[in-house]
Structures are given as C-alpha cells and as structure tokens.
Amino acid sequence: MKTFLEDLPVKLAKVAAGSLVECELGGGREWFFLSPVGGGIEVEADNALVTVITLQSPLGSRILGLQAGGAFTLPNGSKGMLVQMADNG
C-alpha cells in the first residue's frame, strides 16, 4: 500500500514557497515544506515527519530554485541533494 507522500504527483518545477520536498542529508532522507513563516514546526504525514522551513533558513535558501537532483551545500559544509519535489497543486 502506498502512503500519502508516495501518491503525490511529482513535477519538474523549481522549489518555491509552498513546495514539499524530499532531501538527502547526512546519509538519510527527510521531507521539508517551504513556508514564508513558521519554520521549525514538525508535522507527521503517513508516518513521515515533515519539517516546515522558511525561505530564509540555511536549508531553504540553498534549495530555493533547485529542481529534483540538484545538489546544495549548507553553511556548515554539509552537502545534500534535492531528491524529489511533490506537486502541491
């Protein structure tokens, strides 16, 4: 059985406010929702933790404008990759 997050259609757009994205960081994968405000809030969807981040956060500012497969480097030197972006509309 597929979960809610697996059922979301994937589109080849660029990350913007309102995007739901999966990133690979430190050997693991995490889901993030980009919001203009309210960073740091965590919600659970189908047993997956989704962290709300702002566009101004270290991660948000690095992935803004990326497409799936895009690589980024955080200010602390950690490297990551945007795995996928779910269609929010």
Phi, psi and omega in degrees: 000131178282153177265170178308312184292325178289333181278346181293134178292143180260136177236158183262054180258179177265149179296133179212179175303134181094357180282142172250117188231154173247128181240148173261121182221129175056035178085355178238171178244140181221149177262141178224146173244125181271122183231149176295332180217167172088022179300149177098347178285140177240137177230156179249134176225116180052049179064016175246134178276129177244123180259130177277128177233154178267164178293337181270351181292161179305317179286313181304317181290334180278329183264348179303125179089352179282160171246166178308135182094350180288138179262153178212161176233128178280163181304332180276004178094351178294139180255149180211177179217141174279110185282308180203161179230126180275147178283123181261012180183000000 
